[in-house]
Amino acid sequence: MRRIYSQPPRARRLPVTVLGATGLVGQRVIALLEGHPWLELAHGVASERRVGARYGEVVRWQVETPPPAAALDLRLEAPEPSGDLRGQIVISALPADEARTLEPRYAQAGALVFSNASAYRMDADVPLIVPEINPDHLAALAIQREKRGWPGAIITNPNCSTIGLTLALAPLQRFGLKRVLVTTFQAASGAGYPGVASLDLIDNVVPYIAGEEEKIETETRKILGGWAGKRFTPLDADATRISATCARVPVRDGHLEAVSVEFARRPQPAEIITAWREFSAEPQRLGLPSAPQPAIVYRDEPNRPQPIADRLTGDGMAVTIGRLRPCDVLDDKFFALSHNTIRGAAGAALLNVELAVAQGRAG
């Protein structure tokens, strides 16, 4: 699938640098930039041993569509900022350990760094953004620049499973979320490439993904919480309890989540479904190029959502929900599905860039 953008192009498309350009998420970013009406690929950054090589010569392309022709001749650059990068857009697809070292250097040089990595997500001055839920959290950038003395900044998107969960929960906050239990069935691509060895996943489920459960529990509180002018106000851990269990399954793309919820005021099933189907937020109102219309799709069939059937809903940017039913332990339960390398990674970073541009914070 190649994304077809319907919006008219800007007079000047903004140049984008991709850190970790040869990795799986970096490839997704490059694929999604092709034909983007606001943004264009300008620079690709990879490891030192690949500096100067043509992108097409070294990348092991894993996206289902062919690599953009414009990317194939791109000469890969060193993982170090060069010169004054004020106003430049950088999308980081780096692993967390590399991101912790490199991303601040780009922010110090003036770049706006939109990061997929977990390194800075939970920092008290770093916005963790799902544009449909907490666009106001971008106000933290002023605090971040003041505190760190950077002309640039770091903006993060959440863990791939957290994004699907928070989008499913956000419309339900009106009913008062008291407890959330989530079990994830996460695709192999979520581990990157080469990731989990195929012989470990064939005929198997791996009931452990390092750090994943903690990320879902803590990141969800930050995203669904507020911004109080100078600080984030996460969901209170006593008022809203969240528990996650994560497993890796033999699926290529698409994270499926089984969610049970308890409410302060238990709604009728029709109210829940209406809340999902009517959910629309700032990205949809602004008509951001990557914003799904709608953001949430509820399926009535008893056997949906399924990764192979539903992961590309909304060009891979929408969350598909189904099987809403009563829960004997809590109140209600359902399944939610999102595409982990599009909505959960590359597409999430791209939507964050678009939000910042629309708010006048980038470009």
N, C-alpha and C positions, 0 to 999 in steps of 0.2 A: 504494500500500500504506500503510495506517495501522496503526501498532503497537498491538496489543491486549495490555495488561499483565494478567497473571493474578494477580499478588500483591495481597493486601488492602492498602487504603490505610493510611498511618500516621494516628495521631490528629491530627497537625498536619503538613500538607505544608510543606516548606521553600521559602521564596520564592527565586527565581532571577532575577538580572539578566543579560541577554544583551547583550554589546558587539558592535557590528557586526550588529545585528539584521536589517537589510534585505539583507545579502549572502547568497550561496548557502548558505554553511555556517550562518550565523545563522538562515536560514529552516529548515534541517534541524533545528537545535536546537529551534526553536519548535514544529515539527511533532512531534518526538519527546517534547516535554514535555506534549503534550495527553494527558490521561488517565494521566499518570505517577503511581504510587501514593505516591511519596515527595516529589516536587518539583512546583512549579507556577511558571509564568511570572508574574513580578511587575513587571519593568521592562525596557524595551527602549531601548538607547542607539544613536544613529546620529550622522551628521555634523551640524555646527552648523546647516547650512541646513535641516535637517529637524526641528529641535527644536520641539516643540509640535504637530507634525502627527500625525494619526491614522495608525497603522501601515498600515491598509487603504488609505489614500489614496496612499501613496508607494511601497509595496513592489511590485516587479515579481516576482510569485510564480513560482518555477521548479520547486518540488517537485511531484511528480505527483499528490498529493492536495490537496484544497482547504485553504486556510489555516484554522487553528482560529478559530472565531467569537470566542473570548475575546481573541484577539490583534488583531483588526481594529480595535477601538476603543481600543487601547492608545496613549497619548500618548507620543511618542518624547522621550527626555531627552537632555540635553547630555552630551558625552563628558568628564565631569569628576566625580570622586566628591564626594558631598555628605554632610557629617556623619561620625559614627562608624559604620563599617561592620563592626565586630567581629562575627564569626560569620556574616556574609552570604556567600552563594555567588554568584560571578560566573563565567559562561562566556564566554570571549573568542573571537570569530570574526573578530578584526581581522587585517588584513595585518601582516606582520612589522614594517614601519617604524613604523606607528601603535602596535602592541603594545609596542614597545620603550619608547615614551614613556608610554603610558597605563597599562599593566598594573602597573608599580611604584607608581603613584599610588593605585590601588585597594588594593594590598597594604599600602601605608603607612597607608591609612585603616582597615585591619583586615580587609578581605575576603579570602576564599580564592578566588584566581583560577585557574580551570581553562582553560588556554590551548591553542588550536589552532595558534598561531603558532610560527615557528621562532626567534624573537628570543632566548629564554632556554633553549632545550632543552639546549644543551651546557654551560651554566654548571656549575661544580663543586659548587654547593649547590642545584641545581634538579632535582627528580626528573622523569625522563622515563619515563612509566608506560604499560605494557601490563599490565593487572591480572592476566591469566592467567600472566604471566611474572615480573614483579618487584614485587609488592605491597610487599615489604619496603623498597623504595627510598623510600617515603613517610617513612621515618625521617629522611631528610635535611631535613625541614621544620624540625626543631629547630635544626639547624646554620644553615639559611638565616635563620631569625628572629634567632638570636644574632648572626650576621655582619652582617646588614643593618639590624637594629633595627626590623624590621617586626612589628606585631602580627598581620598577615595573612601570606600567602605566595603563591607562584606554583607551580603544578603543571602540567606540560606533557604532551601526548600527541604521539606521533611524526608524522613525515611519513606521508602516506596510503599510500605504497608500502612504507615500512619496517614498518608494522604487519602487513600481510599476510605479508611475508617473515619477520619474527621469529616470528610465530605458527606458520608452517610449520617453522621451524628449531628452535624451543624443544624439541619432543619428541625431536629428533635429537641433542641435546647429549650424551646418554648414550653415544653412539657416538664422541664426540670429533670436533668439526668442525675440519678443517684448512684447507680452501679452499672458498669459495663464489663462484660466478659467477652473476650474475642480470641478465637483460635484461627490462625492463618495457615493456609496451604499455599506455599510460596513457590513460584516457578524457578526453574534452574537458572534462567538468565539473570535472576536477582543476585546471584553470586558472582557475576561478571564472567569473563572468559580468561582462562579455561574453567575456572570455577570448580564445582563439585565434579569429581571423576564420574564418567558415565556408568561405570560398573558399580558405583556406590548408589546410583539412583534407579537403575533398571530394576524393576520388580521390588521397589523399596520406597520407604518414606523415612526421612532423617528427622527425628523429633528434637532438633537443636540447631539454632542459628545464633552464633555468638553475638551477644549484645542486642539482639533484635527485640526481645520482649521488653527490656528496659527502655529502649528507644521509643517504642509505641506508647508505653505508659507515661513517660515524662514529656515527650513531644506533644502528645495529644492535649495535655493540661496547658501547655504554653500556647498552643494554637487556638484552643477554644476559650482561653482566658482573654483578658482585656489589656489595654494600654492606658495607664493612668497619667499620662502627660510626661513623666520622666522615668517610668519603670513599667515592666510587664507585671500583670496580676494574674498568674495562672489559676486554673480551677483549684479550689480548695480540696486537698487530698482526703479530708474527712467527709466533706459534703458530696463529692463525686469520686467513687472508688473505681479504679480501672485495673483489670487484670488481663494479661496477654499470655498466650501460649503459641509458639511458632514452630512450623515444620516445613522442611523442603520436600517437594513432591516432583515426580517426573513429568512436568509440564514445561514447554519451552517458554512461553510468555503468559502473564496474567496471574495476579495474586487473588485467590479466593479467600474470603473471610467469613467465618460463622460468628455472628454477633448476638449476644443476649443483653437486654437492657432492662433496667428498673427505673421508673419515673416517680417524681414527687406527686404528679397527677397523672394517673394512667389514662391515656387517650384511647378512643375507639380506633380499630384498625383503619377505618376509612380516613380518620384524621391524620394518621401517620402517612398513609399513601398520598394523601393530598399534600401534606407538607413536603414530601419528596418531589412530587410532580410539579408543584408550583414554585419550587426553589429556583430563584434567580438572584444574581448578585452583581457586584460592580463590573467584573469582566464581561458579563453578558450585556449589561447596560451600556458599557463603553464600546462594545463591539470589538474587543481585542482580537487580533488575528487568530490566536490559538485557543480562544475561549470556546468550549463546547456549548452547543445550543440544542437541548438543555444540558445542564451540568450533571443531572441525575436522571436515569431512566429506570422506571420500575416495570418489571416483567410479571405478568399474571400467570404464566405457565408454571406448572408444579416442578419442572426440572431445570429451571433457569435461575441464576445465570450460570453459564459454563465458559471456561476460558476460550475454547476453540470457536465458540459461537458469538461471544459477546466482548472479547477484549478490545476489539477495534471500534466499538461504539463511540460515536463522536470523534472519529479519527484517532481513537485511542486515548482521548482526553476526558471522556465521561465515565462516571461510575454507574455500573448496572447493579440493581438491587432486586431481589426476589425472595419468595417463600416466607413472607411475613406470616407469623403464626404465634399463638399464645405459648408462653414459657411457664412451666409449673414451678420453677425455682425463682425466677425474676418475673417480669411482666410479659415481654414479647421477645421474639428472636427472628432473625433473618439472615440471608446471605448477601454479601456485597463483593463485587469484582471490579478490579481496575488493572490497566496495563502497566506493569511495573517499570518498564524502561521508557515508556512515553509519559503517561500521566504521573508515574512515580519517580521520574528522573529527568530525562532530557526535556520533555514537554513542559514539566513543572518549572524548570529553570527558565525556559523560553517565555512562558506566561508571566513569570515574575519580571523579566526584562520588559515585556510589553506594558505591564502595570506601571513600572517605574517611569517608562517613557510617557505614558498617558498622564501620569501625575506631575510631569515636568521635573522628575528627579534624575533623568538620564537623557543623554542626547542633546 
